[in-house]
Amino acid sequence: MPLPTAYSPNYYSLDDILATQERTPCKFLINVPKMGNLNPSTIEKDLPAGTALELPMWLVLEMSTGRQPIVLPELPKIYKEAYREILEADACAVDLHKFNLYFYELGSYAKRFDRKGDVHQTLLHTFRTRFRQLMDLADNSISDPSVQQRLDTLERRLFKDGYNARTKLNAWLVESGATIEAANMVINHKKRKRLNMEDLMK
């Protein structure tokens, strides 16, 4: 059975596991005893409040929720204002593969740290804008092969599915030899329309 790749928290999703391994900046709100080894810049045994570290997203999510959060998370660099402005200006020109291999997956978690909702809007805008480009690529992938290298994991999967569907359709049209005819409902509708026009001309 293939492993699921759903874009939501899923224990068996490889994409989810790899995306949440990305390090996220955060600041400790309380003193944490015997965890000083998490900070390579100190030899202290404890982590004092105010310490700034980068921790995996899955750990930051757990430590920043509950009645008494342990850390205050920040947005990863690629979702901050400067990068959002680049995506808003021309999302199709951006190399998302260099931004992050799991740009949309990681963004679905990072948007929880954004109270204004700007990250959510940027994710939607980026996907909608670039989806048109994906459809064009699927129809004619040899036009610009370098464009495929700028896609993140989700976009590459969508491109592959679209390209395979287009290839199967072309093969069917060429090899089937079947004549495509209009449905009876369409033919009858045209006849009715012609009769109505003849009545109007009388």
C-alpha positions in Angstrom: 0.0 0.0 0.0 1.5 3.4 -1.0 2.3 5.9 1.8 -0.3 8.7 1.9 0.9 12.2 1.0 -1.9 14.2 2.3 -1.1 17.8 3.1 -2.2 17.7 6.7 -0.6 16.2 9.9 -0.2 12.6 9.1 2.0 10.1 10.9 2.7 8.1 7.7 3.1 11.0 5.3 6.7 11.3 4.2 6.1 14.8 2.9 4.7 15.9 6.2 7.7 14.4 8.1 10.3 16.1 5.9 8.5 19.4 5.9 8.2 19.6 9.7 11.9 18.9 10.0 12.6 22.4 8.8 14.1 24.6 11.5 12.0 27.5 12.8 13.2 30.4 14.9 11.7 30.8 18.3 12.4 32.4 21.7 12.0 30.6 25.1 9.5 32.2 27.4 10.5 30.3 30.6 13.6 28.7 32.0 14.0 25.1 30.9 16.2 23.0 33.2 18.8 20.5 31.9 18.3 21.5 28.2 21.3 23.7 27.8 22.8 21.2 25.2 20.2 22.5 22.7 22.2 25.8 22.6 25.6 25.2 21.0 26.8 28.7 22.0 26.7 28.0 25.7 28.0 25.5 28.2 25.2 26.1 30.7 23.1 23.1 31.7 19.8 25.1 31.7 18.1 27.1 29.0 17.2 30.6 30.4 14.1 32.5 29.3 14.8 34.8 26.4 17.1 32.3 24.6 16.6 32.4 20.8 17.1 29.1 19.0 16.0 27.4 15.8 14.2 24.2 16.4 12.3 21.7 14.1 8.8 22.8 13.2 7.2 19.7 14.7 8.9 20.5 18.1 8.0 24.2 17.9 4.4 23.4 17.3 4.2 21.3 20.4 6.1 23.7 22.6 4.1 26.8 21.5 0.6 25.5 22.3 -1.2 24.7 25.5 -2.0 26.8 28.6 1.6 27.7 29.3 3.6 27.9 26.0 7.3 27.3 26.4 8.5 29.1 23.3 7.3 32.0 21.2 7.7 31.0 17.5 8.6 33.4 14.7 7.9 33.1 10.9 10.6 31.2 9.0 12.6 33.6 6.8 10.9 32.6 3.5 7.4 33.7 4.8 8.5 37.1 6.1 7.4 40.4 4.5 10.4 40.8 2.1 9.8 37.4 0.6 6.0 37.8 0.5 6.5 41.0 -1.5 8.6 39.1 -4.1 5.9 36.5 -4.5 3.1 39.1 -4.7 5.1 41.0 -7.5 5.6 38.0 -9.8 5.1 34.5 -8.3 5.8 32.7 -11.6 9.4 34.1 -11.7 10.3 32.8 -8.3 12.4 29.6 -7.9 10.3 27.9 -5.1 12.7 25.0 -5.1 15.3 27.3 -3.7 12.9 28.9 -1.3 12.0 25.5 0.2 11.4 22.0 -1.2 8.1 21.9 0.7 7.0 25.5 0.4 3.3 25.0 0.6 3.4 22.2 3.2 5.7 24.2 5.6 3.6 27.3 4.9 0.5 25.5 6.1 2.1 25.2 9.5 3.9 28.6 9.5 0.7 30.5 8.9 -0.4 29.6 12.5 2.3 32.0 13.8 0.9 34.9 11.6 -2.0 36.6 13.3 -2.6 39.0 10.4 -3.2 36.2 7.9 -0.7 37.5 5.4 1.1 34.2 5.0 -2.3 32.5 4.2 -3.0 35.0 1.5 0.5 34.7 0.0 0.2 30.9 -0.2 -3.2 31.2 -2.0 -2.0 33.9 -4.4 1.2 32.0 -5.2 -0.5 28.7 -5.9 -3.3 30.3 -8.0 -0.8 32.3 -10.1 1.6 29.4 -10.6 -1.1 26.8 -11.3 -1.8 28.4 -14.7 1.9 28.0 -15.5 1.6 24.3 -14.4 -1.2 23.7 -16.8 0.7 25.2 -19.7 3.7 23.1 -18.8 1.6 19.9 -18.8 0.4 20.7 -22.3 3.8 21.5 -23.7 6.6 20.4 -21.3 9.4 20.8 -23.9 8.8 24.5 -24.3 10.9 25.5 -21.4 12.4 22.5 -19.4 14.1 24.8 -16.9 10.8 26.0 -15.5 10.2 22.5 -14.0 13.4 23.0 -11.9 11.8 25.9 -10.2 8.8 23.9 -8.8 8.4 22.7 -5.2 7.3 19.1 -4.3 3.6 19.7 -4.6 3.9 21.5 -7.9 6.1 18.8 -9.4 3.5 16.2 -8.4 0.7 18.2 -10.0 2.8 18.7 -13.2 3.6 15.0 -13.4 -0.1 14.1 -13.0 -1.2 16.7 -15.6 1.5 15.6 -18.0 0.6 11.9 -17.7 -3.1 12.7 -18.2 -2.3 14.8 -21.3 -0.1 12.0 -22.7 -2.8 9.4 -22.2 -5.4 11.6 -23.9 -3.1 12.2 -26.9 -2.4 8.5 -27.2 -6.1 7.7 -27.1 -7.0 10.3 -29.7 -4.3 8.9 -32.1 -4.6 5.2 -31.5 -8.3 4.6 -30.8 -9.5 5.4 -34.2 -12.9 6.2 -32.8 -14.9 8.9 -34.4 -16.1 11.5 -32.0 -19.7 12.3 -32.7 -22.1 14.8 -31.2 -24.6 13.4 -28.7 -28.3 13.0 -29.7 -29.3 15.7 -27.2 -27.0 18.2 -28.9 -28.2 17.3 -32.4 -31.9 17.6 -31.4 -31.2 20.9 -29.8 -29.7 22.2 -33.0 -32.6 21.0 -35.0 -35.1 22.7 -32.6 -33.1 25.9 -32.8 -33.1 25.8 -36.7 -36.9 25.2 -36.7 -37.4 28.1 -34.4 -35.3 30.4 -36.7 -37.3 29.3 -39.7 -40.6 30.2 -37.9 -39.2 33.6 -37.1 -38.3 34.2 -40.8 -41.8 33.5 -42.0 
